Amino acid sequence: MLNGIDISNNNYALDLKTVLEKNPIDFVIMKATQGNWYVDAYCDTFYQIAKSKDKLLGVYHYADGSGTPE
């Protein structure tokens, strides 16, 4: 079994480096975008920190029903 966390801009104050060093976390999933209007400003920072700690990585788009799919 793998242990992981799902983070987004709501976790902007999270010290991800410390969390990854002190907890048995195997993967980090990060929100990258939402609807057709939002790009998460913290996604790349979180991604780079998790990558530097050799964690499995995932990013996702949060579909909120805004806009028209293309």
N, C-alpha and C positions, 0 to 999 in steps of 0.2 A: 504494500500500500504506500502511496505517495502522500506527503503533506504539502499543502500549498496555501497561498493567500491570493485574494482578489482585491486589487487596490485601484484607486482612481484619484481625481483631483480632490475628492472629499478627504483624502488622507495626506494632504499636502504637508502637514507638520510631522508626519511619520519619519522617524530616523530609520530608513529601510536598511541601511548598512548594518546598524546595530541589531535590528530585529533578525536579519539573516545570519548574523554571527552567533547570536545567543539562542536560536531556536532551530529545531530540526525541520527546516523548510526545504522541500525539494524543488518546488516550482512557484513562479509568480505570474499571475495573469493580470494584465493592466487594461483599463478602459482607454481606448485611443480616440474614439469619436462618438458623437451622439446625433441622431436625426440627420438633417442635412445642413446643420448650422454650427456644430460645435467640434472643436479639436481640443483634446485634453492637453493643457500646457505642461503637465507633470509627467506625462506618459514616457517621453524619451529619457528624462532623468531617472525615473524608476527603472526603465528598461536597462539603461547603461549600468546602473548599480547592480541589478540582479545578474546581468551578463558577466560583470567583473567577478562575481561570486560563484560563477559556473552553475547557475540555477537553470532549470528548464524554464522556457519563456513562452508566454502567450499574450496576444493582444486581441481585443474585441471591439466591435461596433455595437453601441447600444441603440437599437431601433426603438424610437419612441412614438412612431406613427406620424411624425411631422413630414411634410413634403410628399413628393411622389417618387416611388422607386423608378430608377432608370435602367 
